């Protein structure tokens, strides 16, 4: 009985112990598993922290590299940002065809390898044109002129500082044209010094350096000079044209393009081009200017405020623009004030760029009519804006939209003149036909530019555009074509234009430029070119066609 009792007690004790042992053994197992997982998580956390720290170090280094690259770019170009807007690139100073002597192929000649104080240049340009029904001419015909232009340049710098000297000569001719070369200074100007000036150049000045360590030099140039400012619409050499705008007087530059700010001061007289004799200073006109560049305000914005003053004394006017004896109605007094502001830039890495300006003019001028002289108030304005987008593609495509406006005279018989005075600007960006000037115009445009990557034609650049042209005032002139309707009955629609251009290098120092432009006449052009309208200078031709074609092939060669 006792044994049975003990066995029963044992069974009662063993069973709970076995059950608890099972739970305990499971608990230990779970504890061991949790410990392993905790250890793994701790190792992973430590690994994640190390990875994160490593990533932060990598990113910090990448930021340093980007900052170093940006600093290197700044050190090279300074605060200067090149515009992307179409046709507004200024000619460099000295011009692009000019090189420092020891950086030309002549550097291999003994004794020249160290000549870094002499700039030289020799450039020749040949252009064949076919102009079918050119609206700038007074009749519907086909003209095939050959335009020839030769330029030479020499300048002494550094070695005699602060004294420097520059001479640039030009010979411009037109052959094989059915129109007379006499009194056509757009294309013809024989053997002329277009630049001949002395310069005082001070590299180190009391103005010190900018934040990037670039000197703020001061340059004072006196003599005959050719140059370009802002977007070239009011002051330009006119590189497309066969002849060159130039001035005589003093031009002072404080600072340089690398600096955060720059100031140019002008006190000049225009040079009158004459075909068969040396050009003369136009003593009837005085031209003054102040042009500023503020580049540091934002890396996305370059500001260019400017002011010009043109004074003309009517009694001293001798010639018109083509060197003819001036008509009595051109011998007028004028005082034209021009104030403008331009803003342009590239918006970081977004691909967008822009260029916009506004110009206001005021003053007074005479008008001679019927032998009487009337004093008019001059009140005009102009503005333009372009926005472009460059795609991230090997062909570097850029699309742009542009709108330009310049006011016209509303009424020829009132006491006001609202026609914008274009001063000494260039015409070609308004029209590849070279039909329009910056006056009495309203012109929207769209353009495409790209650089095809072709193994058989490296360096090719292509651009094409479509433009619409209207007059601001239907009673004022289309000056490029000498057409006008004083009644306003012919409307404002001048026409539309399509153009395309190809540029490519043939050799290191030889380049080709091929272009075509087609113009469709609008209602104003059809009416005034066929029937007249009153006030125009071109002769009406009832059979004149309502479109024109322009094709050209241009070859330019530089000796250096």
TAMO-V589593 format. One record per residue. N is the residue number from 0. SS is DSSP state (hx for helix, st for strand, lp for the rest). PHI is phi in radians with two decimals (* if undefined). OMEGA is omega in radians with two decimals (NA if undefined). Layout:
n->[N:N]
ss->[SS:SS]
phi->[PHI:PHI]
omega->[OMEGA:OMEGA]
This chain:
n->[0:1:2:3:4:5:6:7:8:9:10:11:12:13:14:15:16:17:18:19:20:21:22:23:24:25:26:27:28:29:30:31:32:33:34:35:36:37:38:39:40:41:42:43:44:45:46:47:48:49:50:51:52:53:54:55:56:57:58:59:60:61:62:63:64:65:66:67:68:69:70:71:72:73:74:75:76:77:78:79:80:81:82:83:84:85:86:87:88:89:90:91:92:93:94:95:96:97:98:99:100:101:102:103:104:105:106:107:108:109:110:111:112:113:114:115:116:117:118:119:120:121:122:123:124:125:126:127:128:129:130:131:132:133:134:135:136:137:138:139:140:141:142:143:144:145:146:147:148:149:150:151:152:153:154:155:156:157:158:159:160:161:162:163:164:165:166:167:168:169:170:171:172:173:174:175:176:177:178:179:180:181:182:183:184:185:186:187:188:189:190:191:192:193:194:195:196:197:198:199:200:201:202:203:204:205:206:207:208:209:210:211:212:213:214:215:216:217:218:219:220:221:222:223:224:225:226:227:228:229:230:231:232:233:234:235:236:237:238:239:240:241:242:243:244:245:246:247:248:249:250:251:252:253:254:255:256:257:258:259:260:261:262:263:264:265:266:267:268:269:270:271:272:273:274:275:276:277:278:279:280:281:282:283:284:285:286:287:288:289:290:291:292:293:294:295:296:297:298:299:300:301:302:303:304:305:306:307:308:309:310:311:312:313:314:315:316:317:318:319:320:321:322:323:324:325:326:327:328:329:330:331:332:333:334:335:336:337:338:339:340:341:342:343:344:345:346:347:348:349:350:351:352:353:354:355:356:357:358:359:360:361:362:363:364:365:366:367:368:369:370:371:372:373:374:375:376:377:378:379:380:381:382:383:384:385:386:387:388:389:390:391:392:393:394:395:396:397:398:399:400:401:402:403:404:405:406:407:408:409:410:411:412:413:414:415:416:417:418:419:420:421:422:423:424:425:426:427:428:429:430:431:432:433:434:435:436:437:438:439:440:441:442:443:444:445:446:447:448:449:450:451:452:453:454:455:456:457:458:459:460:461:462:463:464:465:466:467:468:469:470:471:472:473:474:475:476:477:478:479:480:481:482:483:484:485:486:487:488:489:490:491:492:493:494:495:496:497:498:499:500:501:502:503:504:505:506:507:508:509:510:511:512:513:514:515:516:517:518:519:520:521:522:523:524:525:526:527:528:529:530:531:532:533:534:535:536:537:538:539:540:541:542:543:544:545:546:547:548:549:550:551:552:553:554:555:556:557:558:559]
ss->[lp:hx:hx:hx:hx:hx:hx:hx:hx:hx:hx:hx:hx:hx:hx:hx:hx:hx:hx:hx:hx:hx:hx:hx:hx:hx:hx:hx:hx:hx:hx:hx:hx:hx:hx:hx:hx:hx:hx:hx:hx:hx:hx:hx:hx:hx:hx:hx:hx:hx:hx:hx:hx:hx:hx:hx:hx:hx:hx:hx:hx:hx:hx:hx:hx:hx:hx:hx:hx:hx:hx:hx:hx:hx:hx:hx:hx:lp:lp:lp:lp:lp:lp:lp:lp:lp:lp:lp:lp:lp:lp:lp:lp:lp:lp:lp:lp:lp:st:st:hx:hx:hx:lp:hx:hx:hx:hx:lp:lp:lp:lp:lp:lp:lp:lp:lp:st:st:st:st:st:st:st:st:st:st:st:st:st:st:st:lp:lp:lp:lp:lp:lp:lp:lp:lp:st:st:lp:lp:st:st:st:st:st:st:st:st:st:st:st:lp:lp:lp:lp:lp:lp:st:st:st:st:st:st:st:st:st:st:st:st:st:lp:lp:lp:lp:lp:lp:lp:lp:lp:lp:lp:lp:lp:st:st:st:st:st:st:st:st:st:st:st:st:st:st:lp:lp:lp:lp:lp:lp:st:lp:lp:lp:lp:lp:st:lp:lp:st:st:st:st:st:st:st:st:lp:lp:lp:lp:lp:lp:lp:lp:lp:st:lp:lp:lp:lp:lp:lp:lp:lp:lp:lp:lp:st:st:st:st:st:st:st:st:lp:lp:lp:lp:lp:lp:st:st:st:st:st:st:st:st:st:st:st:st:lp:lp:lp:lp:lp:lp:lp:st:st:lp:lp:lp:st:st:st:st:st:st:st:st:st:st:st:st:st:st:lp:lp:st:st:st:st:st:st:st:st:st:st:st:st:lp:hx:hx:hx:lp:lp:st:lp:lp:lp:lp:lp:st:lp:lp:hx:hx:hx:lp:lp:lp:st:st:st:st:st:st:st:st:st:st:st:st:st:lp:lp:lp:lp:lp:st:st:st:st:st:st:st:st:st:st:st:st:st:st:st:st:st:st:lp:lp:st:st:st:st:st:st:st:st:st:st:st:st:st:st:st:st:st:st:st:lp:lp:lp:lp:lp:lp:lp:st:st:st:st:st:st:st:st:st:lp:lp:lp:lp:lp:lp:lp:lp:lp:st:st:lp:lp:lp:lp:lp:lp:st:lp:lp:lp:hx:hx:hx:lp:lp:lp:lp:lp:lp:lp:lp:lp:lp:st:st:st:st:st:st:st:st:st:st:lp:lp:lp:lp:lp:lp:lp:lp:lp:lp:st:st:st:st:st:st:st:st:st:st:lp:lp:lp:lp:lp:lp:lp:st:hx:hx:hx:lp:st:lp:st:lp:lp:lp:lp:lp:lp:lp:st:st:st:st:st:st:st:st:st:st:st:st:st:st:st:lp:lp:st:st:st:st:st:st:st:st:st:st:st:st:lp:hx:hx:hx:hx:hx:hx:hx:hx:hx:lp:lp:lp:st:lp:lp:lp:lp:lp:lp:lp:lp:lp:lp:lp:st:st:st:st:st:st:st:st:st:st:st:st:lp:lp]
phi->[*:-1.15:-1.10:-1.11:-1.17:-1.12:-1.10:-1.10:-1.12:-1.06:-1.05:-1.13:-1.38:-1.16:-1.05:-1.13:-1.10:-1.09:-1.12:-1.13:-1.11:-1.10:-1.10:-1.11:-1.12:-1.14:-1.09:-1.08:-1.14:-1.07:-1.09:-1.12:-1.14:-1.10:-1.11:-1.12:-1.11:-1.06:-1.10:-1.14:-1.09:-1.09:-1.13:-1.11:-1.08:-1.09:-1.13:-1.11:-1.08:-1.12:-1.09:-1.07:-1.10:-1.15:-1.10:-1.11:-1.13:-1.10:-1.11:-1.08:-1.18:-1.07:-1.10:-1.11:-1.10:-1.10:-1.13:-1.13:-1.13:-1.13:-1.14:-1.13:-1.12:-1.09:-1.11:-1.41:-1.76:1.16:-1.50:-1.23:-2.16:-1.33:-1.26:-1.96:-1.05:-1.19:1.31:-1.84:-1.20:-1.34:-1.12:-1.29:-2.25:-1.28:-1.02:-1.09:-1.39:-1.66:-2.34:-1.24:-0.95:-1.36:-1.94:-1.78:-1.15:-1.32:-1.06:-1.38:-1.35:-0.99:1.62:-1.74:-1.03:-1.93:-1.48:-1.84:-1.81:-2.20:-1.80:-2.38:-2.83:-2.54:-2.35:-2.27:-2.24:-2.08:-2.39:-1.74:-2.17:-2.09:-2.04:-1.80:1.09:-1.16:-1.24:-1.32:-1.66:-1.55:-2.65:-1.42:-2.75:-1.89:-2.11:-2.26:-1.32:-2.02:-1.81:-2.15:-2.50:-2.13:-2.29:-2.28:-2.51:-2.56:-2.56:-1.84:-2.44:1.12:-1.14:-1.94:-0.83:-1.49:-1.51:-2.34:-2.52:-2.39:-2.39:-2.31:-2.03:-2.50:-2.26:-2.10:-2.41:-2.28:-2.14:1.05:-2.07:-1.44:-1.81:-1.13:-1.45:-1.18:1.02:-2.31:-1.42:-1.19:-1.99:-2.17:-2.86:-1.36:0.67:-2.17:-1.39:-1.49:-2.44:-2.79:-2.53:-1.70:-2.35:-1.82:-2.10:-2.03:-1.28:-1.75:-2.32:-1.06:-1.31:1.22:-2.18:-1.47:-1.15:-1.62:1.52:-1.50:-1.07:-1.85:-1.31:-2.21:-2.14:-2.15:-1.96:-2.29:2.41:-1.53:-2.50:-2.29:-2.80:-2.45:-2.37:0.76:-1.69:1.30:-1.33:-2.08:-2.45:-2.68:-1.30:1.14:-1.15:-1.19:-1.10:-1.28:-1.95:-2.17:-1.27:-2.65:-2.43:-2.29:2.69:-2.09:-2.29:-2.00:-2.10:-1.91:1.67:-2.49:-1.12:-1.31:-1.27:-1.26:-2.51:-2.63:-2.40:-2.08:-2.13:-2.13:-2.48:-2.44:-2.19:-1.12:-1.73:-1.48:-1.33:-2.32:-1.15:-1.91:-2.57:-1.08:-1.08:-2.12:-1.21:-1.44:-1.33:-1.44:-2.15:-2.10:-2.24:-2.15:-2.71:-2.31:-2.17:-1.95:-2.30:-2.09:-1.91:-1.68:-0.95:-2.75:-1.23:-1.77:-2.38:-1.93:-1.83:-2.27:-1.44:-2.71:-2.52:-2.22:-2.29:-1.98:-1.95:-2.23:-1.82:-0.99:-1.17:-1.78:-1.24:-1.92:-2.24:-1.57:-1.09:-1.73:1.50:-1.35:-1.04:-1.16:-1.21:-0.98:-1.22:-1.56:-1.54:-2.14:-1.46:-2.50:-2.45:-2.01:-1.69:-2.29:-2.19:-2.55:-2.43:-2.12:-2.31:-2.57:3.02:-2.03:-1.56:0.94:-1.79:-1.26:1.67:-1.56:-2.45:-2.66:-2.72:-2.49:-2.65:-2.38:-2.30:-2.07:-2.16:-2.65:2.52:-2.70:-2.75:-1.52:-2.33:-1.82:-2.54:1.06:1.43:-1.88:-1.91:-2.04:-1.63:-1.95:-1.42:-1.67:-2.57:-2.44:-2.74:-2.67:-2.72:-2.68:-2.61:-2.39:-2.23:-2.27:-2.36:-1.84:-1.45:-1.45:-2.57:-1.05:-1.48:0.91:-1.22:-2.36:-1.90:-2.53:-2.22:-2.35:-2.43:-2.23:-2.52:-2.49:-1.23:-2.08:-1.32:-1.36:-2.64:-1.26:-1.78:-1.55:-1.69:-2.24:-2.23:-1.80:-1.28:-1.14:-1.68:-1.42:1.00:-2.17:-1.50:-1.96:-1.86:-1.05:-1.07:-1.24:-2.79:-1.28:-1.33:1.17:-1.55:-2.10:-2.12:-1.44:-2.77:0.78:-2.56:-2.33:-2.49:-1.48:-2.54:-2.24:-2.46:-2.32:-2.30:-2.78:-2.23:-1.01:-1.61:-1.95:-1.12:-1.56:-2.55:-1.16:1.44:-1.18:-2.19:-2.22:-2.48:-2.56:-2.69:-2.30:-2.30:-2.10:-2.23:-2.37:-1.36:-1.28:-2.02:-1.28:-1.71:-1.76:-1.53:-1.75:-1.16:-1.02:-1.87:1.13:-1.99:-2.84:-2.32:-1.10:-1.44:1.41:-1.21:-1.46:1.45:-2.03:-1.34:-1.46:2.70:-2.31:-2.49:-2.01:-2.47:-2.53:-2.49:-2.18:-2.26:-2.81:-1.40:-1.71:-2.60:-0.95:-2.09:-2.29:-2.37:-2.05:-2.43:-2.14:-2.52:-2.53:-2.48:-2.11:-2.09:-1.85:-1.24:-1.62:-1.03:-1.06:-1.17:-1.05:-1.19:-1.33:-1.33:-1.67:-2.07:1.37:2.95:1.68:1.73:-1.39:-1.82:-1.45:-1.40:-1.21:-2.26:-1.03:-1.69:-1.16:-1.26:-1.87:-2.54:-2.48:-2.24:-2.39:-2.31:-2.55:-2.26:-2.15:-2.14:-2.13:-2.33:-2.00:-1.24:-2.21]
omega->[-3.13:-3.14:3.12:3.13:3.12:-3.14:3.13:3.11:3.13:3.12:3.14:-3.12:-3.07:-3.08:3.09:3.14:3.12:-3.14:3.13:3.11:3.10:3.11:-3.14:-3.13:3.08:3.13:3.11:3.14:3.10:3.13:3.12:3.13:3.11:3.14:3.12:3.14:3.11:3.12:-3.14:3.13:3.12:3.12:3.12:3.13:3.12:3.13:3.13:3.11:3.12:3.12:-3.14:3.11:3.13:3.10:3.11:3.10:3.14:-3.13:3.12:3.12:3.09:3.10:3.10:3.14:3.12:3.13:3.11:3.12:3.12:3.12:3.12:3.10:3.11:-3.13:-3.11:-3.06:-3.08:-3.14:-3.06:3.05:-3.14:3.11:3.06:-3.07:-3.00:2.99:-3.07:3.13:-3.10:2.98:-3.11:3.10:0.10:-3.11:-3.03:-3.11:-3.08:3.13:3.00:-2.95:-3.08:3.04:3.06:3.10:3.09:-3.10:-3.14:3.09:-3.10:3.12:-3.10:-3.03:-3.12:-3.12:3.14:-3.08:-3.09:3.02:3.12:3.08:3.06:-3.01:3.11:3.13:3.09:3.08:3.02:-3.14:2.91:3.14:-3.11:-3.11:3.11:-3.08:3.05:3.14:-3.04:3.08:-3.14:-3.11:3.06:3.13:-3.11:-3.11:2.98:-3.09:-3.10:3.12:3.11:3.11:3.04:-3.02:3.02:3.14:3.06:-3.09:2.99:-2.93:-3.14:-3.07:0.24:-3.08:3.09:-3.11:3.12:3.05:3.04:-3.14:-3.10:3.00:-3.08:-3.08:3.02:3.13:3.00:3.10:3.12:3.13:-3.06:3.06:-3.13:-3.14:3.03:-3.05:2.97:-3.02:-2.96:3.03:-2.99:2.92:-3.08:2.93:3.14:2.99:3.05:-3.05:2.98:-3.11:2.93:-3.06:3.14:-3.11:3.12:-3.06:3.07:3.11:3.06:-3.10:3.04:-3.06:3.12:3.11:3.13:3.11:2.98:-3.10:3.02:-3.13:3.08:-3.10:-3.13:-3.13:-3.13:-3.01:3.05:-3.01:3.12:3.12:-3.14:-3.08:3.05:-3.06:-3.14:3.11:-3.07:2.99:-3.06:-3.05:3.12:-3.11:-3.09:3.13:-2.93:2.96:3.03:-3.02:3.02:-3.11:-3.05:3.08:-3.12:3.11:3.08:-3.07:3.14:-3.04:3.12:-3.06:3.10:3.02:-3.11:-3.11:3.08:-3.13:-3.06:2.98:-2.88:2.91:3.09:3.05:3.13:3.11:3.10:-2.99:-2.93:3.07:-3.11:3.12:-3.12:2.99:3.11:-3.07:3.12:-3.05:2.97:-3.09:-3.13:-3.13:2.99:-3.12:3.13:3.00:3.08:-2.97:-2.99:-3.07:3.10:3.09:-3.14:-3.04:2.90:-3.14:3.12:3.01:3.14:3.10:3.09:3.05:3.08:3.09:3.09:3.09:-3.00:-3.09:-3.12:-3.14:-3.11:-3.00:2.92:-3.05:-3.11:3.08:3.03:3.02:-3.07:3.05:3.14:-3.12:3.12:-3.09:-3.04:3.00:3.09:2.98:-3.03:3.05:3.14:3.10:-3.09:3.05:3.09:3.05:3.10:3.11:3.05:-3.02:3.07:-3.13:-3.13:-3.06:-3.10:2.99:-3.10:3.09:-3.09:3.11:3.05:-3.07:3.09:3.10:3.06:3.14:3.13:3.08:3.11:2.93:-3.13:-3.13:3.13:3.14:3.12:3.13:3.13:3.10:-3.11:2.96:3.08:-3.10:-3.03:3.12:3.14:3.03:3.04:3.14:3.08:3.03:-3.10:3.08:3.12:-3.13:3.09:-3.04:-3.09:-3.12:3.10:-3.13:3.07:3.05:-3.11:3.03:-3.03:2.94:3.13:-3.09:2.99:-2.99:3.08:-3.12:-3.03:-3.04:-3.06:-3.03:3.12:-3.08:-3.11:3.03:3.14:-3.13:-3.13:3.10:-3.04:3.11:-3.02:-3.09:-3.12:-3.00:-2.90:-3.14:3.05:-3.10:3.10:2.95:-3.08:-3.07:-2.89:3.07:-3.07:3.07:3.06:-3.05:3.00:-2.94:2.93:-3.12:2.93:-3.09:3.02:3.11:3.10:-3.10:-3.13:3.13:-3.08:-3.11:-3.09:3.08:-3.10:3.09:-3.12:3.04:-3.10:2.98:-3.13:-3.11:3.07:-3.04:3.05:-3.07:3.03:3.02:2.97:3.11:-3.13:3.11:-3.12:-2.95:2.76:-2.93:-3.10:-3.12:-3.13:-3.10:-3.12:3.00:-3.09:-3.12:-3.07:-3.06:-3.11:3.09:-3.06:-3.02:-3.10:3.13:-3.13:-3.08:2.96:3.11:3.06:-3.09:3.07:3.09:3.14:3.09:3.04:3.14:-3.14:-3.09:3.13:-3.11:3.13:3.11:-3.09:-3.08:3.09:3.08:3.09:-3.10:3.05:-3.10:3.03:-3.06:-3.14:-3.08:3.12:-3.07:-3.03:-3.13:-3.13:-3.00:-3.04:-3.11:3.11:3.06:-3.13:3.14:3.10:-3.13:3.13:3.12:-3.07:-3.10:-3.04:3.11:-3.05:2.99:-3.14:3.11:3.12:3.11:3.12:3.00:-3.08:3.07:3.08:-3.11:3.11:-3.12:-3.06:NA]
